[in-house]
């Protein structure tokens, strides 16, 4: 699913893509762990190394892309579904952190295995032990001796090339591990920002509750005042009616006399 900004379903689309990326990262980590178990065995080969490097790079890019999407999700404008979005973000942060943690542990294990392999090759290689013996004098070595010397030199060159390749892989792994550390820092910032955002929302809710309660109290007092005013008006009208009747009776009695 491709993410396109500006659509009404933006939050839900981001949640789906991030969840899918986390699942893919988890699967890639499992594949890396299976491949790592073959390093240093009879099944260790150039193809295995290539597969490890490809999965490692794919996992690293996937982690960076998911980190970018998490930042976009966190930066979405506040909406009516803010509380639901907060729950989704908390779940995604937890899932992504767990997947990243396992992925980085696998990276560290891969780097350690590469270092062990390089150390073994160096210990057994003619490269670390010095160049093959050079023959001096006018006597030409026997063909069998020349063949042995050529084989020794060929093995040494292969070992040197292998060491260089593995050391390059180690440097790449160390760089990728640093990248994952940076992503962990981003996640820590997002968790902190989410805490501030929730505090702000709760403060606004509490403020709204206080305002509602205050308004309710004012309306209650206004209603009491209105009822009291009506009662006073009714009493005043009754008094005026009674006075009018009394005055009328007095005038009527006086006119008859």
C-alpha angles and dihedrals in degrees: 000000000000118000118228120184122228100039121125090239091055098122094047092045091052092048091052094048094047092048090049092049092051090052091049091049090051091051092047090051090053090051090049091051092051091049092047091056087064096052113113092016131104088270092060107117144149089264090054090050091050091050091050093050093047094049091044093052092043091051092048093051090046090053092050092048092049090049090054092049091049089055090051091049091050091049095054114124117263111266142172090275093056095123092050090047090052090055091048092049093049091051093047092048091051094046093045093047091051093048091047092049092054091044093052092048087054090050091053091048090051091051091049092050091049091051091049090050093050090048091052093048092048091050094052100034127101087222092071093040098051137265121309116272115277118224117228132190134044096293111103114217117250114264091250091055091049090051091052091049092050091050091050092051092047092052091049092051091049091049091050092050091047092050091050092050093049093046089052089053090050092053090049091049091050090051091049092049088054090051090053089050088056090051090052088054090052091051090050090053091049091051090051092047091049090054090052091047093051090048089052093048092048091048090052091048091050090048090050091050091051091049092049092050091048091049091048091052091049091050090050091051091047091051091050090049091049092050090048091050092050091050091051092048091050092050091048092051091049091050091049091050092049092048090048091051093048092048090047092051091049092050091046092051093048093050092053093053 
